[in-house]
Every structure is written in C-alpha cells, then in structure tokens.
Amino acid sequence: MVRKIIKNNDSIKFEPKWGKKSFSEKINQSQMDSEQDGNIGLVSDKFITQMVNRLKLQGIEDRVVLQAMLKTPRHFFVDSALSSRAYEDTALPIGYKQTISQPYVVARVTALVRRLTGLVSNLDSQKGKVLEIGTGCGYQAAVMSKCFSNVFSVERISGLYEESKKRLSLMDKNIEVRFGDGLKGWPDQSPFDAIIFSGSLEKIPIDLLSQIRINGVMIMPIGKTSQKLVAVVRKGENNREFTKHVFDYVRYVPILDGVEK
C-alpha cells in the first residue's frame, strides 16, 4: 500500500466544493480558526488531487467514485490536530477507540458496491440505496452520498453518532443517520441495494441478507487479527442462497453489538 506523508506549513485557503459557508465553521470552530491562521493541517485542492491521483495508481478506476473522493474534504472529518495527515493513505483515530478508514479502502469499498450491484455503468446520475453499519466520523457515508441516491447509516456509539449527524446534516441531503445497534440493520428502510460494514466481523451476518434485494450485495471485513474484505451477493429468497467473493486484506476495528451511550 502506498503511504505518503503530506506536511503543509504554508497558509492555504480551502474553499469547500459544496460552496457557501465553510463546513468547519459550523462544526469545528477551532479547526476554522486554524484555517484562518494558516496553521499546519489545512489542505488545498492540490493535495486532494494528489490523493485522487494516488487512488488511480492503486487501481481505482470508477470515475464516479474518484469524483466523490475529490469532492469530499477528508480533513473536515478528523480532529484539527490531525488535519495535516488527512490525505495520507492511512487510518487515523477519531476518538472512542475508533478510526477513519484510509482513503483507498473507502474508495475500494464504494467502487465494489457499484460494480457488484451493476451500478458502475451509471456514470451520470446517482442510483442505489445503501446501508452503512458503523457511521464513525461520517466520511464513508459522505463519499457514498455522491455515488448513490440514498445513504442510510447506523452508529452504536452515541458520541460519534451526535458528531457525525451534525457533520452530515450540512452536506448532501440524501444521508440519514440513526443511533442504534447496527447488527440489527435498518428493517424499516429495507430492502437495500447494498449493506456495507465499516468495522470487522468474525463471520458473515446471514440474517441481514434479508434486508438486501435479490442480487444485492453485502460487503464486510471478516476475521480477527487477519481480515479480508468479503462480499456476498444474495441470489434467492432464502438467506442461504448467495455467492461469496473474497478481496483484499484489510484492517478494521471490530463491530460490536448493542449501543454505547
């Protein structure tokens, strides 16, 4: 995996691609102050473009996904103390013993959903209804909101839920976040075209297959110390009728049941 450290000591003004007032002005005043002072950590379009170019070299070819990564400023989803590292290809801590996934993994998962559901041929408009288990800081959901028509996300840690809900409410309006046990899915909104897990599991949650449509896909990291990205495609009304695809080695924090207030 390519890893590139980006350090920036110059004063750089970043204009969010969704326009109007800065997203961080409403969410993180200290981060906004840091931007105005020109402190380390504020990243220009140049560095976002460098990240996207790196993703291309790593094999991400889906133009819709690459555009979504380009338009979603990752440094708004990390603590201001870590914003100088926001565009490294590495996971970063977000508190509560959780992390924001590395850009490559976010792009890879999103591209896999589009390919395995047949949505990759759709280059001009957003289609598809996706459920994310484990909202975290909201970065994965924000990227997916630019690739699919509706994104639903469940977070079990109340502190992360409140933070991500605030962030995401100021972005695309096709994201809905819920506090609860993600391992129960979101039955009221099913069936989904895809369910993705932003945390690892020890085994495939077969019961959740009933919440995706026929030929829908569920993508998750499986394993403890050694994890692989696994996708299952539902093939029939019976939850046991599915095909399994195994992809990259990954490393995620585990998904737990229940909620944490």
C-alpha positions, -999 to 999 in steps of 0.1 A, spaced: 0 0 0 14 34 -9 17 58 20 25 94 15 30 119 43 18 154 34 31 183 55 20 218 49 33 248 68 20 275 44 -12 295 47 -36 278 24 -73 288 20 -95 258 11 -129 265 -4 -153 236 2 -167 223 -31 -203 224 -18 -199 262 -16 -213 289 7 -200 290 43 -173 267 55 -185 234 68 -159 235 96 -172 270 106 -204 253 118 -189 221 131 -154 228 145 -146 264 153 -111 256 164 -104 240 130 -118 270 113 -96 293 134 -67 271 125 -75 275 88 -77 313 91 -43 314 109 -27 292 83 -16 265 108 -4 231 98 -31 208 86 -52 228 62 -51 212 28 -57 228 -6 -73 213 -37 -37 204 -47 -34 178 -20 -69 164 -26 -60 160 -62 -28 142 -52 -48 118 -31 -71 110 -61 -42 105 -84 -27 81 -59 -60 62 -59 -58 59 -96 -24 44 -93 -37 20 -67 -63 7 -92 -94 27 -85 -109 33 -120 -146 42 -113 -149 78 -123 -180 84 -101 -160 72 -71 -130 93 -79 -151 124 -83 -168 116 -49 -133 113 -33 -123 146 -49 -154 165 -36 -153 152 0 -127 170 21 -113 144 44 -97 169 68 -132 180 79 -137 145 94 -107 144 116 -95 164 146 -78 196 137 -46 183 154 -45 155 127 -56 175 97 -21 177 84 -23 139 79 -58 139 65 -47 129 30 -22 103 39 -33 68 28 -37 56 64 -64 52 91 -65 79 118 -80 80 152 -114 97 157 -119 90 194 -139 64 212 -112 38 202 -124 41 165 -107 52 133 -114 69 100 -106 44 72 -78 51 48 -89 67 16 -80 37 -5 -103 14 15 -132 39 14 -128 42 -24 -123 5 -29 -155 -4 -9 -176 22 -27 -163 10 -61 -170 -26 -52 -206 -18 -43 -211 -1 -77 -195 -29 -96 -212 -58 -78 -247 -42 -80 -243 -33 -116 -244 4 -109 -209 10 -123 -224 16 -157 -243 46 -144 -219 75 -149 -242 105 -150 -266 101 -121 -268 87 -86 -287 55 -82 -289 29 -55 -299 27 -18 -271 18 6 -269 10 43 -237 15 62 -232 -2 96 -208 19 117 -210 56 108 -179 66 127 -170 102 117 -192 100 87 -166 101 59 -176 69 42 -212 79 42 -203 113 28 -184 98 -1 -212 73 -8 -238 101 -8 -222 114 -40 -224 79 -56 -258 67 -46 -293 82 -44 -299 73 -7 -275 65 21 -285 53 55 -260 48 83 -262 34 118 -238 42 147 -238 24 181 -216 50 200 -237 80 210 -208 105 209 -199 95 174 -235 95 163 -240 131 175 -208 143 159 -214 126 125 -251 136 124 -240 173 127 -214 170 100 -235 151 76 -266 173 81 -246 201 65 -237 181 34 -258 162 9 -294 158 19 -296 122 8 -279 109 40 -299 97 71 -281 87 103 -295 67 131 -283 58 166 -287 21 174 -274 -15 171 -261 -18 136 -261 -55 137 -299 -53 135 -297 -33 103 -325 -9 94 -355 -31 86 -379 -1 81 -359 11 51 -351 -23 36 -346 -37 10 -312 -21 2 -291 -25 -29 -261 -29 -6 -251 -31 30 -215 -23 40 -198 -27 73 -173 -1 84 -159 -25 110 -148 -61 111 -169 -92 119 -159 -128 127 -184 -143 104 -210 -133 78 -242 -120 94 -265 -142 73 -297 -128 89 -290 -94 74 -292 -108 39 -330 -105 42 -325 -67 42 -309 -65 7 -327 -71 -26 -322 -101 -47 -288 -96 -64 -280 -70 -38 -246 -71 -21 -232 -71 15 -196 -61 19 -177 -66 52 -142 -72 66 -141 -108 80 -116 -120 106 -98 -111 138 -61 -104 135 -61 -112 98 -90 -97 79 -102 -99 43 -128 -78 25 -156 -102 17 -187 -96 -5 -218 -118 -6 -244 -114 -33 -279 -125 -25 -292 -150 -51 -326 -160 -38 -354 -156 -12 -336 -180 11 -309 -163 31 -286 -192 24 -287 -186 -14 -257 -163 -20 -224 -162 -38 -192 -152 -19 -163 -131 -32 -130 -125 -13 -109 -95 -20 -82 -75 -2 -65 -79 31 -78 -50 53 -76 -39 89 -107 -25 107 -117 -21 143 -145 -46 152 -182 -41 150 -198 -48 184 -235 -54 192 -256 -32 214 -252 5 220 -228 27 240 -242 59 255 
